[in-house]
Each structure stands twice: as C-alpha cells, then as structure tokens.
C-alpha cells in the first residue's frame, strides 16, 4: 500500500484470491463432495467422507443394470 492510502490492483487481486480460495461454495471439489455426502453426518467417526445412501443405491442399481445388459448381450448366447 502506498503512502496516500490507495490500494493497487495487484493487492486487490491478491485479496480476492485469498477470499475465494477460503470460500467452500466457490470451490468445485468441496461443493461436489458436499452435494454427494450424507446429509445427516457427512463425516464419520474416523474423519472420512461418508457418501449419501441414495448415491450408493444409485451406483448399485447401475451396476446391476450393466450386469444384466452384459449377460444378455454377450453371455446369454449359449
């Protein structure tokens, strides 16, 4: 900062970067993990991320559908 009390554009950019880096809503990774985590308890007792039950159910159903598709398209010709 200069002697007249004016702030340079570089100082403003640096301050804005610090603010945006600390904000969880502007961080894509934090926002994505928050949306896919369990609503009641996003972190378990050991400090690990806990996925939501609907995410787990969706992944299991997709794996089952993929398995049925592969069975009937490749393995069912016997």
TORPA-4810 file (N, C-alpha, C, O; in nm, 3 decimals):
<nodes>
NODE_1_0.084_-0.117_0.000_0.000_0.000_0.000_0.089_0.124_0.000_0.188_0.132_0.074_X
NODE_2_0.053_0.220_-0.083_0.137_0.339_-0.092_0.104_0.438_0.020_0.018_0.412_0.104_X
NODE_3_0.174_0.550_0.020_0.164_0.646_0.130_0.032_0.723_0.130_-0.006_0.776_0.235_X
NODE_4_-0.039_0.731_0.019_-0.164_0.807_0.012_-0.284_0.722_0.056_-0.395_0.775_0.065_X
NODE_5_-0.266_0.596_0.082_-0.376_0.511_0.125_-0.449_0.443_0.011_-0.553_0.381_0.033_X
NODE_6_-0.398_0.453_-0.111_-0.461_0.386_-0.224_-0.411_0.243_-0.234_-0.298_0.212_-0.197_X
NODE_7_-0.496_0.158_-0.284_-0.462_0.016_-0.300_-0.437_-0.012_-0.448_-0.511_0.034_-0.534_X
NODE_8_-0.333_-0.086_-0.476_-0.300_-0.119_-0.614_-0.390_-0.233_-0.663_-0.444_-0.309_-0.583_X
NODE_9_-0.404_-0.245_-0.794_-0.485_-0.356_-0.849_-0.429_-0.494_-0.813_-0.505_-0.589_-0.796_X
NODE_10_-0.298_-0.505_-0.801_-0.238_-0.633_-0.765_-0.277_-0.672_-0.623_-0.302_-0.790_-0.595_X
NODE_11_-0.282_-0.575_-0.533_-0.323_-0.605_-0.396_-0.469_-0.647_-0.388_-0.505_-0.734_-0.309_X
NODE_12_-0.553_-0.585_-0.470_-0.695_-0.622_-0.474_-0.709_-0.764_-0.528_-0.786_-0.843_-0.472_X
NODE_13_-0.637_-0.798_-0.636_-0.642_-0.934_-0.691_-0.597_-1.037_-0.588_-0.658_-1.143_-0.574_X
NODE_14_-0.490_-1.006_-0.518_-0.437_-1.098_-0.417_-0.539_-1.119_-0.304_-0.558_-1.231_-0.258_X
NODE_15_-0.602_-1.012_-0.260_-0.702_-1.023_-0.153_-0.824_-1.102_-0.199_-0.878_-1.182_-0.123_X
NODE_16_-0.868_-1.079_-0.323_-0.983_-1.154_-0.375_-0.951_-1.302_-0.391_-1.036_-1.387_-0.363_X
NODE_17_-0.830_-1.335_-0.435_-0.792_-1.475_-0.446_-0.795_-1.544_-0.310_-0.841_-1.658_-0.299_X
NODE_18_-0.745_-1.476_-0.206_-0.748_-1.534_-0.072_-0.891_-1.557_-0.024_-0.921_-1.658_0.039_X
NODE_19_-0.980_-1.463_-0.054_-1.119_-1.477_-0.013_-1.185_-1.593_-0.086_-1.252_-1.676_-0.024_X
NODE_20_-1.167_-1.600_-0.218_-1.232_-1.705_-0.296_-1.173_-1.843_-0.269_-1.246_-1.942_-0.277_X
NODE_21_-1.046_-1.854_-0.237_-0.988_-1.984_-0.204_-1.040_-2.038_-0.073_-1.052_-2.159_-0.056_X
NODE_22_-1.072_-1.951_0.021_-1.123_-1.998_0.150_-1.272_-2.024_0.148_-1.323_-2.088_0.240_X
NODE_23_-1.344_-1.979_0.047_-1.489_-1.997_0.039_-1.521_-2.136_-0.014_-1.476_-2.172_-0.123_X
NODE_24_-1.597_-2.213_0.061_-1.629_-2.351_0.021_-1.728_-2.356_-0.094_-1.726_-2.452_-0.171_X
NODE_25_-1.813_-2.256_-0.110_-1.913_-2.259_-0.216_-1.852_-2.234_-0.353_-1.908_-2.280_-0.453_X
NODE_26_-1.741_-2.166_-0.362_-1.679_-2.140_-0.492_-1.582_-2.250_-0.530_-1.538_-2.254_-0.645_X
NODE_27_-1.546_-2.338_-0.438_-1.456_-2.449_-0.468_-1.539_-2.564_-0.523_-1.626_-2.616_-0.454_X
NODE_28_-1.513_-2.604_-0.647_-1.592_-2.707_-0.713_-1.582_-2.841_-0.643_-1.682_-2.911_-0.627_X
NODE_29_-1.463_-2.879_-0.600_-1.446_-3.008_-0.533_-1.523_-3.013_-0.401_-1.589_-3.113_-0.372_X
NODE_30_-1.516_-2.909_-0.322_-1.588_-2.905_-0.195_-1.739_-2.906_-0.217_-1.812_-2.973_-0.144_X
NODE_31_-1.785_-2.832_-0.318_-1.928_-2.829_-0.346_-1.979_-2.964_-0.394_-2.087_-3.007_-0.354_X
NODE_32_-1.902_-3.031_-0.478_-1.942_-3.163_-0.527_-1.944_-3.266_-0.415_-2.038_-3.345_-0.407_X
NODE_33_-1.843_-3.265_-0.330_-1.842_-3.358_-0.216_-1.956_-3.329_-0.119_-2.013_-3.422_-0.063_X
NODE_34_-1.988_-3.203_-0.100_-2.099_-3.168_-0.010_-2.232_-3.213_-0.066_-2.320_-3.255_0.009_X
NODE_35_-2.249_-3.206_-0.197_-2.376_-3.248_-0.257_-2.391_-3.399_-0.262_-2.503_-3.450_-0.261_X
NODE_36_-2.280_-3.473_-0.266_-2.286_-3.619_-0.272_-2.269_-3.685_-0.135_-2.273_-3.808_-0.126_X
NODE_37_-2.251_-3.607_-0.030_-2.229_-3.664_0.102_-2.362_-3.684_0.174_-2.466_-3.632_0.133_X
NODE_38_-2.355_-3.759_0.282_-2.472_-3.786_0.364_-2.518_-3.656_0.428_-2.436_-3.580_0.480_X
NODE_39_-2.649_-3.630_0.425_-2.700_-3.503_0.476_-2.691_-3.495_0.628_-2.667_-3.388_0.683_X
NODE_40_-2.711_-3.607_0.696_-2.713_-3.604_0.841_-2.574_-3.606_0.902_-2.548_-3.534_0.999_X
NODE_41_-2.484_-3.686_0.847_-2.350_-3.698_0.903_-2.250_-3.714_0.788_-2.219_-3.827_0.750_X
NODE_42_-2.200_-3.603_0.730_-2.113_-3.614_0.612_-1.975_-3.672_0.641_-1.909_-3.721_0.549_X
NODE_43_-1.931_-3.669_0.766_-1.801_-3.724_0.802_-1.821_-3.822_0.916_-1.887_-3.790_1.015_X
NODE_44_-1.764_-3.944_0.903_-1.784_-4.044_1.007_-1.690_-4.021_1.125_-1.620_-3.920_1.131_X
NODE_45_-1.689_-4.116_1.219_-1.611_-4.101_1.342_-1.461_-4.096_1.317_-1.387_-4.035_1.394_X
NODE_46_-1.416_-4.160_1.210_-1.273_-4.164_1.178_-1.228_-4.046_1.092_-1.110_-4.036_1.058_X
NODE_47_-1.320_-3.958_1.058_-1.285_-3.840_0.979_-1.289_-3.861_0.829_-1.240_-3.778_0.753_X
NODE_48_-1.347_-3.972_0.786_-1.355_-3.999_0.642_-1.488_-3.951_0.587_-1.586_-3.937_0.660_X
NODE_49_-1.491_-3.925_0.456_-1.611_-3.880_0.388_-1.711_-3.994_0.381_-1.675_-4.108_0.354_X
NODE_50_-1.838_-3.963_0.406_-1.943_-4.063_0.406_-2.042_-4.031_0.294_-2.106_-3.926_0.298_X
NODE_51_-2.055_-4.118_0.193_-2.146_-4.089_0.082_-2.292_-4.105_0.126_-2.322_-4.172_0.224_X
NODE_52_-2.380_-4.042_0.050_-2.522_-4.048_0.083_-2.577_-4.186_0.045_-2.528_-4.249_-0.049_X
NODE_53_-2.679_-4.232_0.117_-2.739_-4.362_0.083_-2.800_-4.365_-0.056_-2.798_-4.469_-0.122_X
NODE_54_-2.855_-4.253_-0.103_-2.912_-4.251_-0.237_-2.803_-4.266_-0.344_-2.828_-4.326_-0.448_X
NODE_55_-2.684_-4.212_-0.320_-2.573_-4.230_-0.413_-2.530_-4.376_-0.419_-2.504_-4.428_-0.527_X
NODE_56_-2.522_-4.440_-0.305_-2.484_-4.582_-0.301_-2.589_-4.667_-0.372_-2.554_-4.756_-0.449_X
NODE_57_-2.717_-4.640_-0.346_-2.825_-4.715_-0.410_-2.822_-4.697_-0.561_-2.842_-4.792_-0.637_X
NODE_58_-2.798_-4.575_-0.606_-2.790_-4.547_-0.750_-2.674_-4.623_-0.814_-2.690_-4.678_-0.923_X
NODE_59_-2.559_-4.626_-0.749_-2.444_-4.699_-0.804_-2.469_-4.849_-0.809_-2.431_-4.915_-0.905_X
NODE_60_-2.534_-4.904_-0.706_-2.566_-5.047_-0.706_-2.664_-5.081_-0.816_-2.647_-5.182_-0.885_X
NODE_61_-2.767_-4.999_-0.835_-2.863_-5.024_-0.943_-2.798_-5.012_-1.081_-2.829_-5.091_-1.170_X
NODE_62_-2.709_-4.916_-1.099_-2.639_-4.904_-1.227_-2.550_-5.025_-1.254_-2.541_-5.072_-1.368_X
NODE_63_-2.484_-5.075_-1.150_-2.402_-5.196_-1.167_-2.488_-5.316_-1.201_-2.449_-5.398_-1.284_X
NODE_64_-2.603_-5.327_-1.139_-2.694_-5.438_-1.169_-2.746_-5.429_-1.312_-2.751_-5.530_-1.382_X
NODE_65_-2.783_-5.310_-1.355_-2.830_-5.293_-1.492_-2.719_-5.322_-1.593_-2.745_-5.382_-1.697_X
NODE_66_-2.600_-5.281_-1.563_-2.487_-5.310_-1.650_-2.460_-5.460_-1.656_-2.432_-5.514_-1.763_X
NODE_67_-2.470_-5.527_-1.543_-2.451_-5.672_-1.540_-2.556_-5.746_-1.621_-2.524_-5.840_-1.692_X
NODE_68_-2.682_-5.704_-1.610_-2.790_-5.766_-1.689_-2.768_-5.741_-1.837_-2.787_-5.831_-1.919_X
NODE_69_-2.727_-5.620_-1.873_-2.701_-5.590_-2.013_-2.588_-5.675_-2.069_-2.599_-5.729_-2.179_X
NODE_70_-2.480_-5.687_-1.994_-2.367_-5.767_-2.041_-2.405_-5.914_-2.050_-2.364_-5.982_-2.144_X
NODE_71_-2.482_-5.963_-1.955_-2.522_-6.105_-1.957_-2.605_-6.136_-2.080_-2.581_-6.236_-2.148_X
NODE_72_-2.704_-6.052_-2.109_-2.792_-6.081_-2.222_-2.732_-6.044_-2.357_-2.776_-6.097_-2.459_X
NODE_73_-2.633_-5.956_-2.362_-2.577_-5.920_-2.491_-2.455_-6.008_-2.527_-2.430_-6.034_-2.644_X
NODE_74_-2.379_-6.052_-2.426_-2.259_-6.130_-2.454_-2.273_-6.274_-2.405_-2.249_-6.367_-2.481_X
NODE_75_-2.312_-6.292_-2.280_-2.309_-6.423_-2.220_-2.433_-6.506_-2.239_-2.429_-6.626_-2.209_X
NODE_76_-2.542_-6.451_-2.286_-2.666_-6.526_-2.297_-2.684_-6.602_-2.427_-2.794_-6.651_-2.454_X
NODE_77_-2.582_-6.613_-2.509_-2.594_-6.679_-2.639_-2.553_-6.824_-2.636_-2.524_-6.883_-2.740_X
NODE_78_-2.551_-6.883_-2.518_-2.500_-7.018_-2.505_-2.597_-7.125_-2.525_-2.562_-7.242_-2.515_X
</nodes>
